[in-house]
Amino acid sequence: MRKFIFGLPIFFLVIIFPLCLYSSDYLAEADSLYNQGGIENFKRSIDLYSKVSENSPGYYEAVWKSARACREYGNEAKKKNLRGWKDICAEYGKMGMHYALKAIEIEPGKADGHYYYSLSVGTYSDGVSILTALREGLKNKTQQSLERSYELDKMYNDAGPMLSLGRFWAVLPWPLRDRKKALKFYREYQATPYFVKNMEARVFFAELLIELGGKQNIAEAKGHLEKATQSDNAYYKKQALRFLADLK
């Protein structure tokens, strides 16, 4: 016979309830580390998010945040040019894809999983190359996830789906690349309040404008790059300076 205390099964009080408290503590600590930023904090947050995800597989918040942290860790490794960064991007990009798919399975109607699946594919591609990712059939899956996140909430993560769709169509190799679609999404993103301070977006946009060519596009590209050279982010500042040097 099942025994109860205060109307609750003993199993819940002895096993499930402490586990919930344990998961909640780990999640709060992981959030704190992630919000502090920095590559080491991203790495430490992954370990904590993963523990919660393993102990509570259906815990949606822990699962999608695991995907986000994996993506950020890989992306920071690339920007800082860490030794072995390509291996890091391949490993953690794939891990991010895994967690994002779990998030989509739990909550298909929320943007988090779809968005971070596509970004994790991008990080994975940084590690193994875009051509390898394409050979593995990730192009359509990435496109579908990006379009789904855009459909669900295009203003998610400071209008991230708009910017990511623009980047997606801009970096695909020929003949998959579609610069007109890329420009459409970049222009839409440019109209949001997030564009002004986003140096990454300015560099991405300038790169596309340079590829499109024409005096007007080149002039606009220079303006975005000059703004980006004032960035506190050394990675995008360096990229902006390189593009400007190539234009001279």
Backbone as CSV, one residue per row, in Angstrom:
resi,resn,N_x,N_y,N_z,CA_x,CA_y,CA_z,C_x,C_y,C_z
1,MET,0.847,-1.202,0.000,0.000,0.000,0.000,0.880,1.250,0.000
2,ARG,0.516,2.202,-0.875,1.277,3.448,-0.956,1.018,4.294,0.286
3,LYS,2.074,4.788,0.919,1.942,5.599,2.120,2.006,7.081,1.779
4,PHE,1.268,7.887,2.541,1.184,9.320,2.289,1.537,10.092,3.560
5,ILE,2.124,11.265,3.396,2.358,12.206,4.488,1.821,13.548,4.040
6,PHE,0.915,14.103,4.810,0.271,15.375,4.450,-0.331,15.293,3.047
7,GLY,-0.857,14.150,2.692,-1.529,14.009,1.403,-0.612,13.750,0.237
8,LEU,0.735,13.666,0.471,1.681,13.458,-0.607,2.335,12.079,-0.491
9,PRO,2.593,11.399,-1.609,3.269,10.101,-1.560,4.659,10.236,-0.952
10,ILE,5.063,9.264,-0.138,6.392,9.277,0.460,7.473,9.320,-0.617
11,PHE,7.233,8.623,-1.749,8.203,8.616,-2.846,8.498,10.028,-3.330
12,PHE,7.433,10.853,-3.429,7.615,12.232,-3.882,8.428,13.022,-2.870
13,LEU,8.110,12.843,-1.591,8.790,13.615,-0.556,10.256,13.210,-0.401
14,VAL,10.535,11.926,-0.575,11.889,11.420,-0.342,12.783,11.551,-1.566
15,ILE,12.217,11.361,-2.762,13.027,11.324,-3.979,12.808,12.553,-4.871
16,ILE,11.579,12.786,-5.284,11.296,13.809,-6.287,11.474,15.215,-5.763
17,PHE,10.955,15.510,-4.577,11.013,16.872,-4.046,12.451,17.339,-3.832
18,PRO,13.327,16.525,-3.186,14.733,16.956,-3.050,15.417,17.146,-4.402
19,LEU,15.067,16.290,-5.370,15.657,16.408,-6.699,15.262,17.717,-7.359
20,CYS,14.014,18.146,-7.165,13.560,19.428,-7.714,14.345,20.592,-7.106
21,LEU,14.551,20.524,-5.774,15.318,21.584,-5.115,16.756,21.600,-5.613
22,TYR,17.321,20.413,-5.759,18.690,20.256,-6.270,18.810,20.853,-7.676
23,SER,17.858,20.535,-8.540,17.872,21.052,-9.905,17.708,22.555,-9.932
24,SER,16.829,23.072,-9.075,16.581,24.509,-9.019,17.838,25.270,-8.593
25,ASP,18.567,24.726,-7.625,19.805,25.358,-7.156,20.851,25.390,-8.266
26,TYR,21.003,24.274,-8.956,21.969,24.200,-10.044,21.597,25.151,-11.181
27,LEU,20.299,25.228,-11.468,19.850,26.103,-12.547,20.141,27.561,-12.212
28,ALA,19.873,27.944,-10.979,20.126,29.323,-10.549,21.620,29.646,-10.625
29,GLU,22.462,28.695,-10.211,23.911,28.915,-10.267,24.390,29.012,-11.712
30,ALA,23.834,28.158,-12.569,24.203,28.184,-13.988,23.786,29.502,-14.631
31,ASP,22.588,29.977,-14.311,22.118,31.263,-14.838,23.049,32.396,-14.417
32,SER,23.477,32.359,-13.154,24.361,33.406,-12.643,25.689,33.413,-13.398
33,LEU,26.244,32.245,-13.632,27.511,32.146,-14.370,27.340,32.624,-15.807
34,TYR,26.279,32.168,-16.448,26.048,32.545,-17.843,25.880,34.060,-17.968
35,ASN,25.120,34.654,-17.060,24.845,36.089,-17.133,26.085,36.941,-16.864
36,GLN,27.063,36.377,-16.141,28.315,37.098,-15.915,29.130,37.194,-17.204
37,GLY,28.914,36.242,-18.120,29.627,36.241,-19.389,31.059,35.766,-19.244
38,GLY,31.731,35.636,-20.368,33.117,35.166,-20.363,33.179,33.681,-20.661
39,ILE,34.198,33.290,-21.404,34.272,31.915,-21.888,34.327,30.882,-20.766
40,GLU,35.039,31.172,-19.688,35.125,30.211,-18.591,33.777,30.046,-17.891
41,ASN,33.070,31.145,-17.728,31.744,31.061,-17.107,30.760,30.310,-17.991
42,PHE,30.851,30.511,-19.314,29.995,29.756,-20.225,30.259,28.258,-20.078
43,LYS,31.546,27.902,-20.005,31.903,26.485,-19.874,31.379,25.909,-18.565
44,ARG,31.541,26.616,-17.487,31.067,26.128,-16.188,29.539,26.036,-16.154
45,SER,28.877,26.973,-16.815,27.406,26.930,-16.831,26.912,25.709,-17.601
46,ILE,27.637,25.303,-18.642,27.247,24.116,-19.415,27.202,22.895,-18.504
47,ASP,28.230,22.744,-17.687,28.294,21.581,-16.790,27.089,21.543,-15.855
48,LEU,26.700,22.695,-15.337,25.571,22.753,-14.411,24.238,22.539,-15.127
49,TYR,24.051,23.218,-16.263,22.821,23.022,-17.031,22.674,21.552,-17.431
50,SER,23.783,20.937,-17.825,23.745,19.545,-18.263,23.333,18.617,-17.125
51,LYS,23.818,18.898,-15.921,23.444,18.075,-14.763,21.941,18.131,-14.522
52,VAL,21.384,19.344,-14.624,19.933,19.488,-14.434,19.195,18.744,-15.538
53,SER,19.679,18.880,-16.776,19.024,18.233,-17.909,19.058,16.716,-17.789
54,GLU,20.174,16.186,-17.287,20.293,14.742,-17.122,19.392,14.224,-16.011
55,ASN,19.293,14.981,-14.927,18.466,14.553,-13.792,16.978,14.799,-14.017
56,SER,16.673,15.806,-14.854,15.278,16.148,-15.146,15.133,16.331,-16.650
57,PRO,15.073,15.245,-17.420,15.076,15.321,-18.891,13.969,16.184,-19.490
58,GLY,12.865,16.312,-18.767,11.753,17.104,-19.286,11.760,18.546,-18.826
59,TYR,12.853,18.963,-18.168,12.948,20.324,-17.627,13.325,21.260,-18.785
60,TYR,12.321,21.867,-19.379,12.512,22.649,-20.606,13.546,23.754,-20.459
61,GLU,13.447,24.513,-19.386,14.351,25.659,-19.217,15.811,25.219,-19.183
62,ALA,16.087,24.115,-18.503,17.464,23.631,-18.411,17.963,23.144,-19.766
63,VAL,17.080,22.523,-20.551,17.480,21.946,-21.827,17.828,23.028,-22.844
64,TRP,16.947,24.036,-23.006,17.253,25.058,-24.021,18.418,25.940,-23.582
65,LYS,18.551,26.139,-22.274,19.682,26.933,-21.799,21.003,26.170,-21.950
66,SER,20.943,24.853,-21.908,22.127,24.047,-22.192,22.575,24.294,-23.631
67,ALA,21.602,24.310,-24.549,21.914,24.574,-25.961,22.523,25.953,-26.128
68,ARG,21.954,26.937,-25.470,22.457,28.317,-25.575,23.888,28.424,-25.059
69,ALA,24.156,27.809,-23.912,25.492,27.893,-23.316,26.536,27.184,-24.181
70,CYS,26.169,26.041,-24.758,27.087,25.324,-25.650,27.444,26.182,-26.854
71,ARG,26.442,26.826,-27.416,26.684,27.674,-28.579,27.595,28.845,-28.219
72,GLU,27.332,29.485,-27.095,28.127,30.642,-26.709,29.574,30.253,-26.398
73,TYR,29.755,29.100,-25.780,31.113,28.637,-25.477,31.904,28.415,-26.764
74,GLY,31.297,27.723,-27.727,31.967,27.499,-29.001,32.247,28.789,-29.739
75,ASN,31.285,29.695,-29.727,31.434,30.967,-30.434,32.543,31.826,-29.822
76,GLU,32.624,31.824,-28.504,33.679,32.585,-27.837,35.056,31.970,-28.099
77,ALA,35.111,30.643,-28.163,36.385,29.980,-28.452,36.901,30.402,-29.831
78,LYS,35.985,30.499,-30.796,36.364,30.936,-32.137,36.835,32.391,-32.118
79,LYS,36.068,33.265,-31.490,36.417,34.689,-31.489,37.736,34.968,-30.775
80,LYS,38.034,34.157,-29.757,39.286,34.346,-29.018,40.440,33.563,-29.644
81,ASN,40.122,32.832,-30.722,41.137,32.055,-31.433,41.887,31.117,-30.482
82,LEU,41.131,30.451,-29.603,41.735,29.511,-28.673,42.380,28.358,-29.427
83,ARG,43.416,27.812,-28.844,44.044,26.633,-29.443,43.000,25.513,-29.528
84,GLY,42.855,24.942,-30.710,41.875,23.877,-30.907,40.442,24.362,-30.985
85,TRP,40.249,25.646,-31.345,38.888,26.191,-31.330,37.959,25.483,-32.312
86,LYS,38.496,24.998,-33.405,37.636,24.289,-34.362,37.079,23.002,-33.762
87,ASP,37.907,22.308,-33.008,37.432,21.095,-32.331,36.380,21.441,-31.280
88,ILE,36.603,22.557,-30.585,35.633,23.005,-29.580,34.304,23.334,-30.246
89,CYS,34.360,24.061,-31.361,33.131,24.418,-32.076,32.398,23.170,-32.557
90,ALA,33.136,22.201,-33.090,32.513,20.977,-33.578,31.843,20.219,-32.437
91,GLU,32.554,20.083,-31.312,32.030,19.317,-30.180,30.831,20.001,-29.527
92,TYR,30.998,21.288,-29.222,29.937,21.967,-28.476,28.799,22.428,-29.380
93,GLY,29.102,22.644,-30.667,28.022,22.917,-31.602,27.097,21.713,-31.706
94,LYS,27.691,20.533,-31.799,26.897,19.306,-31.879,26.124,19.069,-30.589
95,MET,26.763,19.357,-29.462,26.091,19.212,-28.181,24.914,20.186,-28.078
96,GLY,25.126,21.406,-28.561,24.054,22.398,-28.562,22.887,21.957,-29.419
97,MET,23.175,21.357,-30.576,22.124,20.835,-31.443,21.315,19.764,-30.718
98,HIS,22.014,18.899,-29.995,21.360,17.820,-29.240,20.365,18.382,-28.217
99,TYR,20.822,19.352,-27.438,19.941,19.919,-26.418,18.796,20.722,-27.048
100,ALA,19.092,21.423,-28.121,18.051,22.211,-28.789,16.948,21.309,-29.335
101,LEU,17.323,20.176,-29.886,16.319,19.235,-30.391,15.451,18.705,-29.259
102,LYS,16.049,18.483,-28.098,15.265,18.065,-26.929,14.280,19.158,-26.526
103,ALA,14.739,20.413,-26.595,13.863,21.542,-26.260,12.688,21.619,-27.234
104,ILE,12.970,21.412,-28.525,11.913,21.434,-29.541,10.907,20.315,-29.287
105,GLU,11.422,19.168,-28.878,10.544,18.025,-28.584,9.609,18.328,-27.416
106,ILE,10.143,19.023,-26.406,9.339,19.337,-25.215,8.354,20.465,-25.487
107,GLU,8.843,21.533,-26.140,8.012,22.724,-26.394,8.173,23.163,-27.849
108,PRO,7.547,22.476,-28.792,7.702,22.837,-30.213,7.143,24.204,-30.574
109,GLY,6.277,24.744,-29.730,5.660,26.029,-30.021,6.396,27.219,-29.427
110,LYS,7.600,26.996,-28.896,8.405,28.090,-28.353,9.656,28.275,-29.215
111,ALA,10.130,29.501,-29.273,11.221,29.841,-30.196,12.595,29.364,-29.732
112,ASP,12.781,29.179,-28.422,14.120,28.911,-27.881,14.846,27.766,-28.589
113,GLY,14.214,26.600,-28.627,14.859,25.430,-29.201,15.170,25.591,-30.673
114,HIS,14.220,26.118,-31.437,14.410,26.316,-32.874,15.572,27.274,-33.138
115,TYR,15.580,28.363,-32.392,16.604,29.394,-32.589,17.998,28.862,-32.260
116,TYR,18.127,28.212,-31.094,19.453,27.760,-30.692,19.898,26.503,-31.424
117,TYR,18.956,25.782,-32.026,19.369,24.693,-32.908,20.121,25.277,-34.109
118,SER,19.533,26.288,-34.716,20.157,26.880,-35.913,21.499,27.516,-35.574
119,LEU,21.596,28.210,-34.455,22.869,28.819,-34.070,23.917,27.760,-33.733
120,SER,23.475,26.670,-33.134,24.404,25.588,-32.816,24.939,24.932,-34.088
121,VAL,24.091,24.816,-35.107,24.564,24.304,-36.395,25.639,25.236,-36.952
122,GLY,25.431,26.547,-36.801,26.422,27.516,-37.258,27.753,27.323,-36.560
123,THR,27.706,27.099,-35.245,28.934,26.868,-34.480,29.596,25.557,-34.903
124,TYR,28.781,24.533,-35.083,29.292,23.245,-35.562,29.960,23.408,-36.925
125,SER,29.337,24.193,-37.798,29.889,24.442,-39.135,31.218,25.178,-39.057
126,ASP,31.357,26.086,-38.083,32.638,26.770,-37.897,33.753,25.767,-37.620
127,GLY,33.391,24.680,-36.949,34.382,23.674,-36.597,34.692,22.695,-37.709
128,VAL,33.661,22.244,-38.415,33.864,21.184,-39.414,33.848,21.689,-40.848
129,SER,33.423,22.925,-41.061,33.267,23.605,-42.355,31.812,23.540,-42.806
130,ILE,31.408,24.578,-43.527,30.039,24.643,-44.037,29.779,23.490,-44.998
131,LEU,30.748,23.154,-45.824,30.557,22.083,-46.805,30.288,20.745,-46.124
132,THR,30.993,20.489,-45.026,30.755,19.249,-44.277,29.352,19.245,-43.687
133,ALA,28.943,20.366,-43.124,27.597,20.468,-42.557,26.537,20.256,-43.632
134,LEU,26.785,20.791,-44.826,25.846,20.595,-45.929,25.775,19.133,-46.330
135,ARG,26.924,18.469,-46.383,26.957,17.045,-46.736,26.200,16.201,-45.715
136,GLU,26.149,16.695,-44.479,25.435,15.976,-43.421,23.942,16.303,-43.408
137,GLY,23.503,17.086,-44.389,22.077,17.375,-44.525,21.533,18.425,-43.574
138,LEU,22.405,19.322,-43.106,21.974,20.291,-42.094,21.399,21.583,-42.664
139,LYS,21.509,21.786,-43.975,21.023,23.039,-44.562,19.523,23.193,-44.360
140,ASN,18.747,22.211,-44.767,17.289,22.321,-44.670,16.819,22.371,-43.221
141,LYS,17.468,21.588,-42.354,17.095,21.583,-40.933,17.347,22.956,-40.310
142,THR,18.471,23.556,-40.683,18.799,24.887,-40.159,17.811,25.921,-40.672
143,GLN,17.534,25.885,-41.953,16.584,26.828,-42.549,15.210,26.702,-41.894
144,GLN,14.749,25.472,-41.719,13.442,25.253,-41.107,13.391,25.771,-39.679
145,SER,14.468,25.553,-38.923,14.504,26.030,-37.538,14.524,27.549,-37.472
146,LEU,15.306,28.169,-38.346,15.360,29.630,-38.375,14.008,30.223,-38.761
147,GLU,13.402,29.662,-39.783,12.100,30.163,-40.233,11.029,29.939,-39.178
148,ARG,11.140,28.827,-38.457,10.159,28.552,-37.391,10.332,29.528,-36.229
149,SER,11.570,29.815,-35.859,11.790,30.773,-34.768,11.320,32.164,-35.184
150,TYR,11.544,32.502,-36.444,11.079,33.795,-36.985,9.553,33.861,-36.937
151,GLU,8.918,32.770,-37.319,7.448,32.709,-37.334,6.865,32.808,-35.920
152,LEU,7.511,32.148,-34.982,7.017,32.134,-33.607,7.253,33.465,-32.898
153,ASP,8.422,34.045,-33.100,8.752,35.308,-32.426,9.997,35.909,-33.076
154,LYS,9.787,36.709,-34.098,10.937,37.257,-34.823,11.718,38.283,-34.002
155,MET,11.136,38.752,-32.907,11.860,39.677,-32.037,12.580,38.954,-30.900
156,TYR,12.546,37.640,-30.916,13.196,36.835,-29.888,14.697,37.152,-29.823
157,ASN,15.212,37.219,-28.607,16.645,37.479,-28.388,17.115,38.691,-29.187
158,ASP,16.439,39.813,-28.981,16.783,41.076,-29.659,16.738,40.934,-31.179
159,ALA,15.644,40.343,-31.666,15.416,40.166,-33.111,16.450,39.242,-33.743
160,GLY,16.938,38.291,-32.958,17.929,37.344,-33.446,17.522,36.558,-34.687
161,PRO,16.263,36.087,-34.782,15.877,35.334,-35.984,16.037,36.129,-37.283
162,MET,15.786,37.427,-37.237,15.969,38.261,-38.440,17.439,38.284,-38.861
163,LEU,18.296,38.607,-37.907,19.728,38.705,-38.196,20.278,37.351,-38.643
164,SER,19.845,36.293,-37.973,20.360,34.965,-38.291,19.909,34.490,-39.660
165,LEU,18.693,34.811,-40.044,18.232,34.455,-41.390,19.027,35.207,-42.457
166,GLY,19.320,36.470,-42.183,20.149,37.233,-43.112,21.522,36.600,-43.263
167,ARG,22.129,36.249,-42.149,23.458,35.638,-42.170,23.419,34.269,-42.860
168,PHE,22.371,33.508,-42.599,22.223,32.182,-43.202,22.273,32.269,-44.725
169,TRP,21.459,33.165,-45.304,21.410,33.272,-46.768,22.661,33.928,-47.344
170,ALA,23.383,34.687,-46.516,24.589,35.368,-46.995,25.802,34.446,-47.078
171,VAL,25.916,33.466,-46.164,27.151,32.677,-46.077,27.075,31.324,-46.775
172,LEU,25.890,30.917,-47.196,25.802,29.648,-47.916,26.650,29.706,-49.183
173,PRO,27.303,28.627,-49.537,28.096,28.631,-50.774,27.188,28.635,-52.002
174,TRP,27.719,29.147,-53.113,26.990,29.103,-54.369,26.753,27.641,-54.741
175,PRO,25.591,27.262,-55.279,24.489,28.136,-55.737,23.368,28.296,-54.712
176,LEU,23.616,27.876,-53.461,22.578,27.963,-52.429,22.432,29.379,-51.883
177,ARG,23.514,30.151,-51.949,23.504,31.517,-51.420,22.411,32.344,-52.090
178,ASP,21.773,33.230,-51.299,20.741,34.113,-51.853,20.918,35.492,-51.221
179,ARG,21.669,36.356,-51.903,21.993,37.671,-51.338,20.775,38.577,-51.254
180,LYS,19.799,38.382,-52.132,18.580,39.200,-52.063,17.803,38.901,-50.783
181,LYS,17.698,37.619,-50.449,17.023,37.250,-49.202,17.824,37.747,-48.006
182,ALA,19.145,37.616,-48.082,19.990,38.094,-46.992,19.783,39.584,-46.763
183,LEU,19.764,40.350,-47.842,19.577,41.795,-47.745,18.211,42.136,-47.159
184,LYS,17.201,41.384,-47.550,15.838,41.611,-47.044,15.807,41.473,-45.525
185,PHE,16.399,40.416,-45.000,16.370,40.204,-43.551,17.280,41.177,-42.819
186,TYR,18.425,41.516,-43.420,19.302,42.513,-42.806,18.619,43.874,-42.741
187,ARG,17.906,44.250,-43.795,17.189,45.532,-43.793,16.103,45.539,-42.723
188,GLU,15.431,44.412,-42.581,14.391,44.331,-41.552,15.021,44.476,-40.174
189,TYR,16.152,43.806,-39.979,16.846,43.915,-38.698,17.352,45.334,-38.463
190,GLN,17.813,45.975,-39.516,18.326,47.340,-39.422,17.262,48.303,-38.897
191,ALA,16.004,47.989,-39.148,14.903,48.861,-38.717,14.541,48.667,-37.243
192,THR,15.158,47.676,-36.578,14.878,47.453,-35.159,15.814,48.318,-34.313
193,PRO,15.465,48.536,-33.056,16.351,49.349,-32.192,17.644,48.642,-31.807
194,TYR,17.761,47.347,-32.126,18.931,46.578,-31.711,20.131,46.765,-32.645
195,PHE,19.862,47.211,-33.858,20.929,47.306,-34.854,22.001,48.324,-34.470
196,VAL,21.581,49.446,-33.926,22.496,50.569,-33.684,23.742,50.165,-32.902
197,LYS,23.574,49.365,-31.857,24.702,49.013,-30.997,25.280,47.623,-31.284
198,ASN,24.751,46.956,-32.295,25.216,45.602,-32.581,26.330,45.637,-33.633
199,MET,27.565,45.585,-33.163,28.707,45.675,-34.072,28.853,44.421,-34.930
200,GLU,28.456,43.294,-34.400,28.457,42.060,-35.184,27.560,42.225,-36.409
201,ALA,26.365,42.767,-36.192,25.415,42.974,-37.292,25.970,43.957,-38.314
202,ARG,26.629,45.002,-37.855,27.201,45.993,-38.790,28.268,45.350,-39.683
203,VAL,29.097,44.501,-39.089,30.128,43.824,-39.881,29.497,42.860,-40.881
204,PHE,28.519,42.082,-40.429,27.818,41.153,-41.325,27.178,41.906,-42.495
205,PHE,26.488,42.988,-42.170,25.782,43.778,-43.171,26.773,44.388,-44.159
206,ALA,27.872,44.935,-43.636,28.888,45.547,-44.503,29.485,44.521,-45.457
207,GLU,29.734,43.323,-44.959,30.297,42.266,-45.799,29.374,41.970,-46.982
208,LEU,28.072,41.888,-46.708,27.109,41.631,-47.786,27.071,42.792,-48.776
209,LEU,27.058,44.009,-48.275,27.006,45.181,-49.152,28.233,45.257,-50.063
210,ILE,29.383,44.896,-49.535,30.605,44.878,-50.343,30.482,43.839,-51.460
211,GLU,29.927,42.699,-51.120,29.744,41.640,-52.122,28.749,42.062,-53.196
212,LEU,27.732,42.810,-52.794,26.738,43.282,-53.764,27.338,44.332,-54.691
213,GLY,28.269,45.115,-54.197,28.960,46.110,-55.010,28.119,47.330,-55.320
214,GLY,28.713,48.274,-56.035,28.035,49.528,-56.360,28.445,50.610,-55.383
215,LYS,28.553,51.844,-55.875,29.018,52.961,-55.046,28.189,53.158,-53.783
216,GLN,26.876,53.100,-53.938,25.995,53.345,-52.794,26.180,52.264,-51.725
217,ASN,26.244,51.015,-52.158,26.430,49.913,-51.202,27.792,49.998,-50.515
218,ILE,28.826,50.330,-51.280,30.167,50.426,-50.701,30.238,51.575,-49.693
219,ALA,29.606,52.688,-50.038,29.593,53.837,-49.120,28.877,53.477,-47.816
220,GLU,27.763,52.765,-47.952,27.022,52.362,-46.747,27.851,51.373,-45.936
221,ALA,28.507,50.456,-46.623,29.340,49.465,-45.938,30.441,50.147,-45.128
222,LYS,31.069,51.147,-45.724,32.132,51.875,-45.027,31.608,52.518,-43.743
223,GLY,30.397,53.067,-43.817,29.809,53.688,-42.640,29.614,52.688,-41.507
224,HIS,29.115,51.493,-41.856,28.925,50.452,-40.835,30.259,49.992,-40.262
225,LEU,31.255,49.858,-41.110,32.564,49.382,-40.665,33.263,50.404,-39.779
226,GLU,33.120,51.671,-40.118,33.721,52.716,-39.295,33.119,52.726,-37.899
227,LYS,31.814,52.484,-37.822,31.164,52.360,-36.508,31.723,51.155,-35.755
228,ALA,31.895,50.046,-36.483,32.355,48.814,-35.848,33.785,48.914,-35.340
229,THR,34.600,49.788,-35.948,35.980,49.949,-35.467,36.024,50.587,-34.082
230,GLN,34.910,51.153,-33.656,34.826,51.763,-32.327,34.336,50.763,-31.274
231,SER,34.130,49.512,-31.695,33.592,48.492,-30.810,34.567,48.112,-29.701
232,ASP,34.015,47.742,-28.558,34.832,47.215,-27.462,35.174,45.747,-27.712
233,ASN,34.478,45.140,-28.669,34.714,43.737,-28.985,35.884,43.635,-29.970
234,ALA,36.990,43.119,-29.507,38.208,43.067,-30.320,38.024,42.255,-31.599
235,TYR,37.211,41.224,-31.542,37.010,40.353,-32.707,36.359,41.113,-33.853
236,TYR,35.268,41.810,-33.565,34.562,42.526,-34.625,35.284,43.806,-35.031
237,LYS,35.997,44.401,-34.096,36.819,45.561,-34.434,37.898,45.159,-35.443
238,LYS,38.533,44.036,-35.216,39.572,43.544,-36.123,38.989,43.232,-37.503
239,GLN,37.806,42.611,-37.528,37.161,42.308,-38.803,36.835,43.580,-39.577
240,ALA,36.310,44.576,-38.856,35.952,45.848,-39.500,37.184,46.524,-40.091
241,LEU,38.273,46.536,-39.352,39.519,47.148,-39.843,40.049,46.419,-41.082
242,ARG,39.906,45.105,-41.075,40.382,44.321,-42.221,39.560,44.639,-43.471
243,PHE,38.223,44.710,-43.327,37.366,45.024,-44.460,37.661,46.431,-44.986
244,LEU,37.855,47.375,-44.081,38.151,48.753,-44.510,39.480,48.817,-45.253
245,ALA,40.468,48.062,-44.769,41.767,48.043,-45.445,41.644,47.476,-46.848
246,ASP,40.788,46.479,-47.030,40.595,45.868,-48.339,39.898,46.826,-49.314
247,LEU,39.120,47.768,-48.758,38.385,48.709,-49.615,39.262,49.850,-50.110
248,LYS,40.423,50.034,-49.507,41.288,51.168,-49.901,42.073,50.845,-51.160
